[in-house]
Amino acid sequence: MKQARYIDPTTDYGFKRIFGSEVNSELLIDFLNGLFLGRKRIIDLVYNQNEHVGENVETGAVIFDLTCTADNGERFIIEVQRSPQLNLKRRMLYYGSKLITDQAPKGNRRGWNYDISGVYVIVLMDGFRMPGEEDKAYFHDICLCNRDTGQIFYEDLGFIYIELINFVKTESELNSDLDRWLYVLRNMSRMDKLPIYLRKPIFERLFQIGEYSKLSKEERTMYDRSLRNKWDAESIRQTAAIELERARKNGWNEGLQKGKEEGLRQGIEEGVQQGIKKGIKKGIEEGVQKGIEEGVQKGIEKGIQQGREDERAKAEADKKASAIKMLQSGISTELIADVLSMPIEEVEKLTK
């Protein structure tokens, strides 16, 4: 593979070579001023003695602990990091808090009266996104604020996160020094010369420092190792992302299947219950109808039977009335019984 003309400034070594020495401090000052968007104007900075590199692979990120002086005389502390993804927000909060607590004197706290300098943690994120964020913003300017009103509660503790993976502006879209800096950080190692749109002394200086051919043999070895570490870390991140997506997809499919099975079971149960309710309702309706029909039929039959019984009773009463009249006319009981087809005993009872 052809060797790139310029080093990658997002490697640990490249970042430190460009920004990590007082000789090149004007580069870091210009970059930081771009990040503050005019809110502060740094004119000088000092690299503090506790500048350090992460203790292991997980925390392996170049860290600059800086004391800055603004054009208004204000002094504040900045920590610049290239940090991995693990526990990102908590880790930055820890670093910022430590920079505050380290300012406390050993004695005379009352006289000190918590005269805390401002503290700002700046994080350059390369190859991964801000945990928990859904949007595609590349610049996050964080401070303490009132949750309800959004009003800033404390100005002098801030966190600036730069998501290089979300910076996708083209050359024609670069409208500010910050845009140009972020474009260089993402693309410098793929360029073969300084572009016209970057023809400024600060970027000319940057590209001079970043030429691979100007590195010593030892520096090239250090840079090559740093570049391989970046590639390895990126490969690990990509593999983890693929595995995570695969796990999500498998989990989704498994959840979908279980959901279908559970939905089918619940559907059957609900269907049975609804079937029972509908069956009861239908049964009642049909039962009522059948009951009406049977009731009508039985009513008719009973009416016929009752009519016959009434007719017989009336005939019997008429016979008795005729027999009484005939008895009163002096007709014999034998003749009455014969004429009316009545038992002679019944006729005789009418004489009493």
Secondary structure, DSSP 8 states (H G I E B T S, - for coil): ----SB--TTSHHHHHHHHSSGGGHHHHHHHHHHHHTTS--EEEEEE-TT-EE-SSTTT--EEEEEEEEETTS-EEEEEEE---STTHHHHHHHHHHHHHHTTS-SS-HHHHTT---EEEEEEEE-SS--TT--S--SEEEEEEE-TTT--EEEEEEEEEEEEGGG----GGG--SHHHHHHHHHHHGGG-SS--GGG-SHHHHHHHHHTBGGGS-HHHHHHHHHHHHHHHHHHHHHHHHHHHHHHHHHHHHHHHHHHHHHHHHHHHHHHHHHHHHHHHHHHHHHHHHHHHHHHHHHHHHHHHHHHHHHHHHHHHHHHHHHHHHHHHHTT--HHHHHHHHT--HHHHHHHT-
